[in-house]
Amino acid sequence: MGTSAQAAAWFLPAVVPICLFVAWHDLRRMKILNKANLALLIAYAVLGLIALPFAEYLWRYLHLVVALVIGIVLNAGRILGAGDAKFIAAAAPFVALSDLGFVAILLAACLLIGLGLHRIAARTPLRSLAPDWKSWTERQRFPMGFPLGVTLILYLVLALRAG
C-alpha cells in the first residue's frame, strides 16, 4: 500500500466519524453537506502534516485538484452529484496515487454491495428503523456518500493492516 500504516493510524480516528456521518446523512437526506467535506479536508490538512513526509503531504493536494476537476465535469454531465464530487475531492489526498487502481476496485465493490444492501433493506422490516430516510423512495439517484465513505474507511483500515 502506498499509504503507510502509520499514516492510516493518524487518519482513521478523524476519518471514521466524518465518513459515517456522510453515509448516514446521505442515506437520510440524499445530500452530502459541505461542512462534512470541509471537515475531511481540515483533517487531512492537520493530520497529513504529522502523518506524511512533507513533500508527499504537499503532492497529495494535487490529488484534490484533479479529483475536483473531474468531479465538476462529471457533475456537469449529470453523472455525479455535486456533494459526491466534493467528497471525492476532499477524500483524494488520503489516497496514495499508487493505490488508485486498488481504490477504484474497492469503490466498485462497495458500490455494488451498498446498492444491494440498500435495496434489500428498503424492502424489509429494517426500513422501519429509519422510515423517514429520503433514499428509500429515490428511484433515479443513489446515496453515494454511503459507499464513498465506506471505501475511504476500508482503504485506511487495509493500509493499517498492511503495515
N, CA, C and O of each residue as an XYZ file, in Angstrom:
652
protein
N       0.848     -1.183      0.000
C       0.000      0.000      0.000
C       0.892      1.243      0.000
O       1.933      1.288      0.655
N       0.456      2.231     -0.742
C       1.194      3.480     -0.812
C       1.041      4.339      0.425
O       1.910      5.157      0.729
N      -0.059      4.160      1.141
C      -0.262      4.869      2.404
C       0.242      3.966      3.525
O      -0.186      2.818      3.644
N       1.132      4.478      4.327
C       1.733      3.667      5.386
C       0.736      3.381      6.500
O      -0.269      4.075      6.658
N       1.041      2.348      7.258
C       0.212      2.014      8.422
C       0.225      3.158      9.428
O      -0.790      3.439     10.066
N       1.365      3.816      9.570
C       1.461      4.935     10.496
C       0.544      6.081     10.064
O      -0.144      6.672     10.896
N       0.531      6.395      8.769
C      -0.339      7.460      8.267
C      -1.803      7.075      8.454
O      -2.622      7.895      8.871
N      -2.122      5.832      8.146
C      -3.506      5.359      8.316
C      -3.936      5.460      9.774
O      -5.074      5.827     10.066
N      -3.034      5.137     10.681
C      -3.355      5.223     12.115
C      -3.641      6.667     12.532
O      -4.495      6.910     13.384
N      -2.939      7.610     11.942
C      -3.210      9.014     12.233
C      -4.542      9.464     11.633
O      -5.299     10.199     12.268
N      -4.821      9.019     10.406
C      -6.013      9.482      9.690
C      -7.318      8.859     10.192
O      -8.339      9.542     10.268
N      -7.290      7.591     10.530
C      -8.531      6.871     10.846
C      -9.394      7.503     11.945
O     -10.606      7.606     11.754
N      -8.842      7.925     13.069
C      -9.713      8.479     14.117
C     -10.532      9.704     13.664
O     -11.628      9.936     14.173
N     -10.013     10.464     12.731
C     -10.752     11.620     12.220
C     -11.668     11.227     11.067
O     -12.788     11.725     10.959
N     -11.193     10.339     10.212
C     -11.933      9.972      9.000
C     -13.178      9.151      9.311
O     -14.222      9.367      8.696
N     -13.087      8.223     10.244
C     -14.222      7.330     10.518
C     -15.488      8.101     10.901
O     -16.523      7.884     10.271
N     -15.460      8.984     11.894
C     -16.715      9.674     12.230
C     -17.241     10.563     11.100
O     -18.452     10.670     10.908
N     -16.342     11.194     10.359
C     -16.783     12.046      9.253
C     -17.447     11.196      8.178
O     -18.519     11.548      7.686
N     -16.824     10.083      7.809
C     -17.378      9.218      6.767
C     -18.690      8.571      7.203
O     -19.607      8.423      6.395
N     -18.783      8.190      8.464
C     -20.045      7.619      8.951
C     -21.153      8.674      8.931
O     -22.297      8.369      8.590
N     -20.817      9.903      9.292
C     -21.800     10.986      9.214
C     -22.234     11.223      7.766
O     -23.424     11.384      7.494
N     -21.282     11.245      6.846
C     -21.590     11.454      5.426
C     -22.514     10.345      4.922
O     -23.503     10.619      4.242
N     -22.194      9.101      5.252
C     -23.027      7.976      4.814
C     -24.439      8.102      5.382
O     -25.423      7.988      4.651
N     -24.530      8.338      6.693
C     -25.838      8.456      7.340
C     -26.649      9.615      6.773
O     -27.828      9.452      6.458
N     -26.026     10.780      6.641
C     -26.768     11.953      6.173
C     -27.201     11.802      4.722
O     -28.287     12.245      4.349
N     -26.364     11.183      3.906
C     -26.733     10.980      2.507
C     -27.879      9.973      2.391
O     -28.777     10.149      1.567
N     -27.854      8.931      3.203
C     -28.973      7.988      3.223
C     -30.252      8.684      3.692
O     -31.333      8.444      3.156
N     -30.117      9.526      4.675
C     -31.275     10.192      5.289
C     -31.851     11.307      4.426
O     -33.068     11.403      4.270
N     -30.994     12.146      3.868
C     -31.459     13.341      3.162
C     -31.027     13.431      1.699
O     -31.395     14.379      1.005
N     -30.252     12.455      1.224
C     -29.739     12.471     -0.156
C     -28.906     13.735     -0.413
O     -29.012     14.375     -1.460
N     -28.085     14.063      0.570
C     -27.238     15.248      0.460
C     -25.982     15.052      1.305
O     -26.050     14.606      2.451
N     -24.850     15.389      0.726
C     -23.598     15.412      1.469
C     -23.317     16.872      1.794
O     -23.190     17.709      0.900
N     -23.224     17.158      3.061
C     -23.062     18.541      3.497
C     -21.650     19.067      3.240
O     -20.664     18.345      3.392
N     -21.575     20.332      2.850
C     -20.275     20.971      2.628
C     -19.424     20.962      3.888
O     -18.202     20.839      3.812
N     -20.076     21.094      5.070
C     -19.287     21.120      6.309
C     -18.620     19.766      6.558
O     -17.553     19.718      7.170
N     -19.214     18.683      6.106
C     -18.573     17.373      6.251
C     -17.360     17.276      5.323
O     -16.312     16.764      5.715
N     -17.508     17.765      4.107
C     -16.380     17.760      3.174
C     -15.260     18.658      3.685
O     -14.083     18.317      3.571
N     -15.624     19.796      4.243
C     -14.628     20.701      4.808
C     -13.931     20.058      6.010
O     -12.720     20.202      6.175
N     -14.684     19.361      6.836
C     -14.088     18.663      7.990
C     -13.077     17.621      7.525
O     -12.021     17.461      8.136
N     -13.395     16.919      6.453
C     -12.475     15.914      5.912
C     -11.202     16.590      5.396
O     -10.095     16.096      5.611
N     -11.370     17.699      4.731
C     -10.219     18.436      4.210
C      -9.360     18.992      5.348
O      -8.132     18.950      5.275
N      -9.992     19.504      6.384
C      -9.248     20.022      7.545
C      -8.503     18.878      8.245
O      -7.367     19.047      8.689
N      -9.149     17.725      8.338
C      -8.484     16.562      8.948
C      -7.211     16.222      8.191
O      -6.182     15.934      8.802
N      -7.272     16.254      6.858
C      -6.062     15.980      6.076
C      -5.028     17.088      6.288
O      -3.843     16.812      6.480
N      -5.481     18.328      6.253
C      -4.555     19.459      6.376
C      -3.770     19.394      7.680
O      -2.573     19.684      7.695
N      -4.423     19.021      8.763
C      -3.766     18.971     10.069
C      -2.993     17.662     10.250
O      -1.802     17.671     10.561
N      -3.682     16.543     10.051
C      -3.054     15.246     10.326
C      -2.025     14.851      9.271
O      -1.064     14.144      9.574
N      -2.223     15.305      8.037
C      -1.261     14.998      6.986
C       0.120     15.547      7.290
O       1.126     14.939      6.923
N       0.177     16.684      7.954
C       1.468     17.268      8.352
C       2.233     16.351      9.299
O       3.462     16.296      9.273
N       1.494     15.641     10.125
C       2.101     14.728     11.095
C       2.366     13.357     10.470
O       3.399     12.735     10.722
N       1.424     12.904      9.659
C       1.427     11.523      9.183
C       2.309     11.259      7.970
O       2.765     10.133      7.769
N       2.552     12.275      7.171
C       3.249     12.073      5.895
C       4.524     12.900      5.821
O       4.636     13.939      6.472
N       5.479     12.439      5.031
C       6.628     13.306      4.740
C       6.116     14.584      4.063
O       5.146     14.538      3.306
N       6.755     15.703      4.330
C       6.230     16.995      3.889
C       6.035     17.063      2.374
O       5.017     17.579      1.914
N       6.977     16.562      1.602
C       6.850     16.608      0.139
C       5.631     15.806     -0.329
O       4.893     16.246     -1.210
N       5.432     14.648      0.257
C       4.267     13.834     -0.104
C       2.973     14.515      0.330
O       1.978     14.500     -0.395
N       2.997     15.101      1.500
C       1.838     15.843      2.007
C       1.405     16.914      0.998
O       0.225     17.021      0.664
N       2.368     17.698      0.522
C       2.053     18.745     -0.456
C       1.605     18.154     -1.790
O       0.653     18.645     -2.397
N       2.281     17.114     -2.244
C       1.957     16.481     -3.521
C       0.511     15.989     -3.544
O      -0.155     16.085     -4.575
N       0.019     15.466     -2.423
C      -1.330     14.900     -2.378
C      -2.429     15.966     -2.520
O      -3.581     15.628     -2.793
N      -2.085     17.236     -2.339
C      -3.080     18.272     -2.620
C      -3.421     18.318     -4.107
O      -4.514     18.738     -4.487
N      -2.485     17.885     -4.940
C      -2.774     17.800     -6.372
C      -3.871     16.764     -6.634
O      -4.666     16.915     -7.561
N      -3.907     15.706     -5.807
C      -4.979     14.710     -5.929
C      -6.332     15.394     -5.769
O      -7.274     15.112     -6.510
N      -6.417     16.290     -4.799
C      -7.659     17.032     -4.546
C      -8.053     17.838     -5.780
O      -9.210     17.797     -6.201
N      -7.122     18.557     -6.352
C      -7.410     19.414     -7.505
C      -7.873     18.583     -8.701
O      -8.872     18.914     -9.339
N      -7.154     17.514     -9.003
C      -7.519     16.666    -10.137
C      -8.890     16.026     -9.911
O      -9.724     16.005    -10.816
N      -9.120     15.509     -8.712
C     -10.413     14.893     -8.404
C     -11.542     15.908     -8.503
O     -12.628     15.584     -8.982
N     -11.293     17.123     -8.055
C     -12.332     18.156     -8.106
C     -12.665     18.527     -9.553
O     -13.837     18.682     -9.896
N     -11.657     18.669    -10.390
C     -11.895     18.994    -11.806
C     -12.687     17.873    -12.480
O     -13.653     18.136    -13.195
N     -12.284     16.640    -12.255
C     -13.009     15.509    -12.829
C     -14.438     15.474    -12.281
O     -15.385     15.226    -13.028
N     -14.591     15.718    -10.987
C     -15.912     15.734    -10.369
C     -16.813     16.815    -10.939
O     -18.006     16.588    -11.140
N     -16.254     17.981    -11.200
C     -17.036     19.075    -11.792
C     -17.531     18.676    -13.179
O     -18.683     18.928    -13.535
N     -16.653     18.056    -13.952
C     -17.046     17.601    -15.295
C     -18.146     16.545    -15.199
O     -19.133     16.613    -15.932
N     -17.984     15.574    -14.304
C     -18.998     14.533    -14.135
C     -20.312     15.109    -13.614
O     -21.388     14.646    -13.993
N     -20.230     16.109    -12.753
C     -21.440     16.760    -12.256
C     -22.133     17.530    -13.374
O     -23.359     17.500    -13.483
N     -21.362     18.211    -14.195
C     -21.939     18.957    -15.320
C     -22.649     18.012    -16.290
O     -23.643     18.381    -16.915
N     -22.125     16.788    -16.406
C     -22.757     15.780    -17.255
C     -23.858     15.009    -16.559
O     -24.395     14.048    -17.110
N     -24.196     15.430    -15.344
C     -25.253     14.802    -14.535
C     -24.987     13.319    -14.248
O     -25.909     12.511    -14.137
N     -23.703     12.993    -14.134
C     -23.294     11.623    -13.829
C     -23.079     11.451    -12.336
O     -23.212     10.351    -11.799
N     -22.746     12.551    -11.673
C     -22.372     12.531    -10.264
C     -22.929     13.783     -9.596
O     -22.929     14.865    -10.182
N     -23.399     13.622     -8.373
C     -23.903     14.773     -7.636
C     -22.772     15.685     -7.196
O     -21.626     15.254     -7.073
N     -23.098     16.941     -6.960
C     -22.081     17.913     -6.549
C     -21.459     17.548     -5.207
O     -20.249     17.679     -5.026
N     -22.280     17.091     -4.266
C     -21.756     16.688     -2.968
C     -20.824     15.496     -3.078
O     -19.806     15.426     -2.389
N     -21.179     14.556     -3.952
C     -20.327     13.393     -4.188
C     -18.976     13.834     -4.760
O     -17.926     13.357     -4.330
N     -19.017     14.745     -5.728
C     -17.785     15.242     -6.346
C     -16.904     15.933     -5.312
O     -15.689     15.738     -5.291
N     -17.523     16.742     -4.457
C     -16.744     17.445     -3.427
C     -16.193     16.472     -2.389
O     -15.076     16.653     -1.903
N     -16.965     15.439     -2.045
C     -16.466     14.443     -1.091
C     -15.262     13.705     -1.678
O     -14.250     13.522     -1.002
N     -15.377     13.288     -2.921
C     -14.266     12.587     -3.574
C     -13.020     13.467     -3.576
O     -11.918     12.986     -3.310
N     -13.191     14.749     -3.873
C     -12.047     15.673     -3.882
C     -11.442     15.798     -2.486
O     -10.220     15.787     -2.338
N     -12.290     15.916     -1.459
C     -11.784     16.049     -0.089
C     -11.108     14.763      0.389
O     -10.179     14.808      1.196
N     -11.575     13.628     -0.107
C     -11.001     12.337      0.285
C      -9.730     12.004     -0.494
O      -8.904     11.226     -0.018
N      -9.565     12.573     -1.669
C      -8.453     12.218     -2.553
C      -7.073     12.327     -1.907
O      -6.240     11.454     -2.150
N      -6.784     13.341     -1.104
C      -5.442     13.413     -0.516
C      -5.103     12.268      0.447
O      -3.928     12.011      0.709
N      -6.097     11.597      0.962
C      -5.849     10.472      1.870
C      -5.339      9.238      1.119
O      -4.792      8.319      1.728
N      -5.518      9.222     -0.197
C      -5.197      8.050     -1.016
C      -3.888      8.283     -1.773
O      -3.726      9.284     -2.471
N      -2.970      7.345     -1.620
C      -1.718      7.408     -2.369
C      -1.992      7.156     -3.850
O      -2.818      6.310     -4.193
N      -1.319      7.870     -4.710
C      -1.516      7.727     -6.151
C      -1.286      6.282     -6.599
O      -1.979      5.786     -7.487
N      -0.323      5.620     -5.990
C      -0.019      4.234     -6.363
C      -1.157      3.276     -6.011
O      -1.198      2.156     -6.520
N      -2.072      3.698     -5.156
C      -3.200      2.855     -4.739
C      -4.488      3.169     -5.499
O      -5.536      2.601     -5.191
N      -4.427      4.058     -6.480
C      -5.639      4.497     -7.171
C      -6.406      3.337     -7.809
O      -7.630      3.279     -7.686
N      -5.733      2.429     -8.475
C      -6.401      1.273     -9.090
C      -7.078      0.405     -8.049
O      -8.214     -0.031     -8.238
N      -6.387      0.156     -6.954
C      -6.962     -0.641     -5.872
C      -8.199      0.037     -5.291
O      -9.205     -0.621     -5.028
N      -8.121      1.356     -5.090
C      -9.254      2.097     -4.525
C     -10.432      2.095     -5.490
O     -11.583      2.048     -5.056
N     -10.164      2.144     -6.786
C     -11.252      2.082     -7.773
C     -11.980      0.738     -7.684
O     -13.208      0.692     -7.753
N     -11.233     -0.341     -7.532
C     -11.841     -1.666     -7.382
C     -12.604     -1.749     -6.056
O     -13.710     -2.286     -6.001
N     -12.006     -1.218     -5.000
C     -12.660     -1.204     -3.690
C     -13.965     -0.409     -3.746
O     -14.976     -0.831     -3.185
N     -13.942      0.735     -4.420
C     -15.155      1.545     -4.567
C     -16.218      0.795     -5.362
O     -17.396      0.826     -5.005
N     -15.817      0.130     -6.423
C     -16.783     -0.639     -7.219
C     -17.451     -1.709     -6.359
O     -18.665     -1.902     -6.428
N     -16.655     -2.400     -5.552
C     -17.216     -3.432     -4.669
C     -18.139     -2.808     -3.625
O     -19.229     -3.324     -3.376
N     -17.712     -1.704     -3.015
C     -18.543     -1.035     -2.008
C     -19.828     -0.507     -2.617
O     -20.879     -0.540     -1.977
N     -19.754     -0.023     -3.836
C     -20.946      0.484     -4.520
C     -21.941     -0.634     -4.788
O     -23.133     -0.487     -4.519
N     -21.456     -1.750     -5.317
C     -22.354     -2.876     -5.600
C     -22.958     -3.454     -4.324
O     -24.159     -3.717     -4.266
N     -22.135     -3.649     -3.312
C     -22.630     -4.186     -2.044
C     -23.574     -3.185     -1.380
O     -24.630     -3.566     -0.877
N     -23.193     -1.902     -1.379
C     -24.033     -0.869     -0.779
C     -25.379     -0.752     -1.470
O     -26.410     -0.634     -0.807
N     -25.381     -0.783     -2.785
C     -26.629     -0.719     -3.540
C     -27.508     -1.924     -3.220
O     -28.709     -1.781     -2.989
N     -26.906     -3.106     -3.208
C     -27.668     -4.314     -2.884
C     -28.244     -4.275     -1.477
O     -29.422     -4.572     -1.277
N     -27.421     -3.912     -0.504
C     -27.896     -3.840      0.884
C     -28.997     -2.794      1.053
O     -29.976     -3.020      1.763
N     -28.828     -1.658      0.399
C     -29.822     -0.590      0.498
C     -31.154     -1.037     -0.098
O     -32.208     -0.809      0.494
N     -31.109     -1.663     -1.248
C     -32.346     -2.111     -1.912
C     -33.026     -3.226     -1.118
O     -34.253     -3.275     -1.036
N     -32.234     -4.112     -0.542
C     -32.811     -5.187      0.285
C     -33.433     -4.594      1.548
O     -34.564     -4.929      1.899
N     -32.702     -3.719      2.226
C     -33.209     -3.111      3.468
C     -34.487     -2.319      3.210
O     -35.368     -2.269      4.068
N     -34.593     -1.706      2.047
C     -35.780     -0.908      1.721
C     -37.041     -1.767      1.625
O     -38.158     -1.260      1.733
N     -36.853     -3.064      1.424
C     -37.996     -3.967      1.247
C     -38.199     -4.921      2.427
O     -38.937     -5.901      2.332
N     -37.534     -4.615      3.531
C     -37.637     -5.468      4.715
C     -38.065     -4.635      5.921
O     -38.151     -3.410      5.833
N     -38.331     -5.292      7.038
C     -38.668     -4.540      8.261
C     -37.559     -3.607      8.746
O     -37.820     -2.725      9.564
N     -36.334     -3.781      8.262
C     -35.247     -2.867      8.637
C     -35.588     -1.423      8.281
O     -35.135     -0.487      8.940
N     -36.383     -1.253      7.243
C     -36.764      0.090      6.804
C     -37.488      0.857      7.915
O     -37.404      2.083      7.982
N     -38.184      0.144      8.769
C     -38.944      0.805      9.840
C     -38.024      1.448     10.886
O     -38.473      2.286     11.668
N     -36.746      1.064     10.906
C     -35.794      1.686     11.833
C     -35.482      3.135     11.445
O     -35.100      3.944     12.290
N     -35.648      3.449     10.169
C     -35.405      4.811      9.669
C     -36.451      5.127      8.601
O     -36.107      5.300      7.432
N     -37.708      5.201      8.987
C     -38.774      5.346      7.989
C     -38.740      6.669      7.221
O     -39.328      6.769      6.144
N     -38.067      7.677      7.756
C     -38.070      8.985      7.108
C     -36.907      9.208      6.137
O     -36.776     10.298      5.580
N     -36.074      8.206      5.927
C     -34.953      8.368      5.011
C     -35.450      8.639      3.598
O     -36.275      7.899      3.064
N     -34.948      9.689      3.014
C     -35.324     10.056      1.649
C     -34.831      9.023      0.629
O     -35.459      8.827     -0.411
N     -33.730      8.378      0.924
C     -33.146      7.437     -0.035
C     -34.037      6.230     -0.299
O     -33.899      5.579     -1.335
N     -34.950      5.919      0.623
C     -35.836      4.771      0.407
C     -36.720      4.963     -0.819
O     -37.030      4.007     -1.530
N     -37.118      6.200     -1.058
C     -38.087      6.455     -2.130
C     -37.453      6.964     -3.412
O     -38.146      7.109     -4.419
N     -36.172      7.236     -3.404
C     -35.481      7.688     -4.618
C     -35.350      6.536     -5.608
O     -34.920      5.443     -5.239
N     -35.714      6.776     -6.842
C     -35.578      5.743     -7.873
C     -34.512      6.102     -8.904
O     -33.942      5.218     -9.544
N     -34.245      7.388     -9.065
C     -33.296      7.833    -10.079
C     -31.885      8.045     -9.538
O     -30.912      8.031    -10.291
N     -31.786      8.242     -8.222
C     -30.484      8.546     -7.622
C     -30.185      7.563     -6.496
O     -31.086      6.944     -5.931
N     -28.901      7.438     -6.187
C     -28.452      6.574     -5.090
C     -27.553      7.406     -4.175
O     -26.763      8.213     -4.666
N     -27.656      7.225     -2.858
C     -26.817      7.991     -1.921
C     -25.364      7.516     -1.938
O     -24.977      6.636     -1.168
N     -24.575      8.104     -2.818
C     -23.184      7.684     -2.999
C     -22.306      7.941     -1.782
O     -21.225      7.362     -1.669
N     -22.751      8.796     -0.874
C     -21.979      9.035      0.341
C     -21.774      7.767      1.142
O     -20.772      7.616      1.841
N     -22.733      6.854      1.037
C     -22.650      5.569      1.735
C     -21.456      4.750      1.227
O     -20.573      4.443      2.028
N     -21.379      4.383     -0.050
C     -20.213      3.606     -0.496
C     -18.913      4.414     -0.528
O     -17.835      3.852     -0.335
N     -19.003      5.719     -0.770
C     -17.778      6.522     -0.773
C     -17.147      6.568      0.614
O     -15.935      6.406      0.756
N     -17.962      6.786      1.625
C     -17.444      6.815      2.997
C     -16.873      5.478      3.427
O     -15.806      5.414      4.037
N     -17.591      4.409      3.105
C     -17.121      3.067      3.462
C     -15.815      2.755      2.737
O     -14.921      2.135      3.311
N     -15.701      3.177      1.492
C     -14.478      2.938      0.719
C     -13.270      3.592      1.379
O     -12.223      2.960      1.520
N     -13.408      4.852      1.783
C     -12.271      5.536      2.412
C     -11.900      4.877      3.733
O     -10.718      4.704      4.029
N     -12.894      4.511      4.525
C     -12.612      3.835      5.792
C     -11.897      2.506      5.537
O     -10.869      2.228      6.154
N     -12.433      1.691      4.635
C     -11.815      0.385      4.351
C     -10.399      0.528      3.808
O      -9.513     -0.246      4.172
N     -10.182      1.504      2.948
C      -8.845      1.735      2.412
C      -7.845      2.002      3.537
O      -6.761      1.420      3.567
N      -8.217      2.874      4.446
C      -7.311      3.202      5.552
C      -7.134      2.033      6.512
O      -6.039      1.816      7.030
N      -8.197      1.284      6.749
C      -8.085      0.079      7.616
C      -7.146     -0.928      6.958
O      -6.302     -1.519      7.632
N      -7.283     -1.129      5.650
C      -6.411     -2.080      4.946
C      -4.968     -1.590      4.939
O      -4.046     -2.398      5.051
N      -4.754     -0.280      4.810
C      -3.392      0.263      4.890
C      -2.803      0.043      6.271
O      -1.619     -0.267      6.409
N      -3.637      0.205      7.296
C      -3.195     -0.026      8.664
C      -2.795     -1.479      8.863
O      -1.768     -1.780      9.472
N      -3.623     -2.370      8.340
C      -3.358     -3.824      8.485
C      -2.162     -4.276      7.656
O      -1.475     -5.228      8.025
N      -1.910     -3.598      6.536
C      -0.804     -3.995      5.666
C       0.546     -3.685      6.302
O       1.561     -4.291      5.958
N       0.543     -2.737      7.230
C       1.804     -2.335      7.871
C       2.139     -3.248      8.958
O       3.165     -3.075      9.617
